[in-house]
Amino acid sequence: MKQTLTDRYDRTIDYLRISVTDRCNLRCSYCVPPTPFAHMKHTDILSYEELIRLVRVGVSLGIRKVRLTGGEPFARKGLIDFIRELADLEGLEDLAVTTNGTLIADEIQTLKDAGLTRINISLDSLKPERFAKITGKDLFTEVKRTIRGALDAGLAPVKINTVLLDGVNGDEVEDFARLTFDHPVQIRFIEYMPIGKGSGPEHSDLQAPAITRRLEALGPLTRVLRSAYDGPAVRFKIEGAQGEIGLISPMTNHFCATCNRLRLTADGHLRPCLLSDTKVDLMEALRSGADNEALASLFRHAVAIKGKQHDLSGHTVNDMMSSIGG
Ligand code: SAM
């Protein structure tokens, strides 16, 4: 019989997001601090062997979906071989990646052949110069090639993650939305979250309600029904569009009641919630010889202490997004 992980609030936890590295080749202004900061030591990062072992334990307990993120997952050497290995794990039904798309424009078919099911590509501006300003690198063309390649390879659905900030890229809501007229992409507007001390602005006024009003001006919006492996996005289609728009609103309308996730950080900690610094140390157990049952207990413990909902009143999350895994 298949095992399931269920928490105190009757949520089934079947989704593990893994940060494979806290390093990234970009420096997005809202994600990392402008001043130099320390990265995890290589020796403190889970090896691929350790990761596979932990995923096996997770799958034996009821994890069905894994997403690789970071930092930039493709900044870590050997990721494609790791994806191949993960894709072969019995019981794992869905394997996705969130990437900035700057390093893999020529690897899309290889990734698909390796067993990657889906891809989310982050892109915060359609203007090359602005892209370079936000990310610190002039790599807009590479991201565009990656998106094109993912669409051509049929890695459906191709999702584009966009964080909108007033005064930065807030004027691009309509331009992003119009992409869905001609392309079968899902544009996902993600509300800015206060994560990582000193990283981004305290808040952005450009949140889901204001974005929705601007989308409505482009044409009638129809709600798209949820499907398997749907994330937390509330999805819409503008009349006549090929693609969809998703609104992810952790700040204005949180989706904690349906949260099915655990996060594994690159240094081996399980976090029950992105927006809380609570974590369970798997690394210590793993490197001091714990057997699979002991590791399974730590997974169960992380699920048992998962809070009902996040609470950001009066504080931000200390750890940086790149180390938790966005
Ligand atoms: N490097 C990969 C990428 O760019 O997609 C994966 C890691 S990145 C941290 C994952 C996602 O988190 C990106 O879509 C990014 O825009 C988003 N993100 C980073 N900081 C954020 C914040 N403070 N609030 C909301 N989203 C954020």
Boltz pocket constraint, residues with backbone or C-beta under 6 A from the ligand:
constraints:
  - pocket:
      binder: B
      contacts: [[A, 24], [A, 30], [A, 31], [A, 69], [A, 70], [A, 71], [A, 72], [A, 73], [A, 98], [A, 99], [A, 100], [A, 120], [A, 121], [A, 122], [A, 123], [A, 161], [A, 162], [A, 163], [A, 190], [A, 191], [A, 192], [A, 193], [A, 194], [A, 195], [A, 200], [A, 321], [A, 322], [A, 325], [A, 326]]
      max_distance: 6.0
